[in-house]
């Protein structure tokens, strides 16, 4: 079995992390595990195992024919039979299929917001899927959307999984009081909804209680991030709310936190929830996408409706007011669930079954 993971970028993101996780997870189990980044490299490149065959296409535009030919040459040279295309890389996978029909294409959709879109806004995707063998999705709503909207039958739910990196170099040290740190793992962009957690933090006056908030993710220096910085400044929260750009030592960062939050208005299957679980954090999570399948209300975390700011404030206040022992039990319960259901071994086994499906 010789499989190529195809992804547009290796910047930090859910689809990107899973492409790397799959490549690494397969590297010692199949004849060849490869990964191609089409448009942009990033910090996740450093997390690729040495056994992986890697190529950066440096694709300049949608119809970059030279990049397409480099991809075809790489596939032929490495005798790759299956392309596992993640997210927006589906289009170059489609183009490759046109000029190299013998290749087998599987598309993996990670974007939970797709379920709110119409067929009209996805007509190019509809055409491309006629050339795909299977489609993988990260939650059950996406499975139904693909079947109904794209009229595609071979759709399979594949859960995301988390990995444990014991060799991480510890470079990030959080400010704030130990035992009173809230962390949000999310790039600063829509639909991650950062302003909701900032507003809840301010309304509850958590800074006066010694709590701090640490937002870890890509800072794009655009209007979205400018609004966040302006809010922090206007409310004099510089000593309690901290923006931390992309980091590689996520497990170390989480080991310093007490509560993990996720406030997005749209999600597929956020890997951050699984990472919170491995770090044994108490969690307050949005209830969109697959989140409510991971978080069991009152057992391993708390859920809220992201369109209702009062719910977030209520749940955040509730988890902060819980005894330390109760928060620790939430974290232990979530860790147990993640280790039972969402670690590499089980998911890679499921993946094998679908790869072998004819």
Secondary structure, DSSP 8 states (H G I E B T S, - for coil): -EEEEEEEE-SSSHHHHHHHHHHHHHTTTSSEEEEEEEEE--GGGGGS-TTSEEEE----STT-HHHHHHHHHHHHHTT--EEEEEGGGHHHHHHHHHH-TTSEEEEEE--GGGGG--SGGGHHHHHHHTT-SEEEESSHHHHHHHHHHS----EEE----B---TT--------S-TT-EEEEE--SSTTS-HHHHHHHHHHTTGGGGT-EEEEES----SHHHHHHHHHHHHTT-TTTEEEE---S-HHHHHHT-SEEEE--SS-S--HHHHHHHHTT-EEEEE-STTHHHH--BTTTBEEE-TT-HHHHHHHHHHHHHS-HHHHHHHHHHHHHHHHHHSBHHHHHHHHHHHHT--
